């Protein structure tokens, strides 16, 4: 699955366009490297999303095409 789609499905970011823009601006790192929106993620990848006030680092636990809002947090764990 693409990283921009994962960020939207996991509800880390609200819209896919926001996640695409974050990737294009270099604010998304996967395993320590900048990721483009089309970067394919795998279970176990460590991602970091940089904001103006700090950053969020998480590990991908599961990949699903669709999830309910209550189950979205089961796709990742905050490090």
C-alpha angles and dihedrals in degrees: 000000000000117000093234091055092045092053090054097044093047088049093233086128122024101227135029091230089059092051091047091052092048090054093047091051092052096248095125119075124186115195089343097309130103112258129215118218092258095052109133113232128208134199109275096031114138113223132189124198114197121211131181091259099041140304143277120223120195142164122228111239102171140007121214131163094225134013136173119251092254093053097045094093090058090071093071144017126219113240 
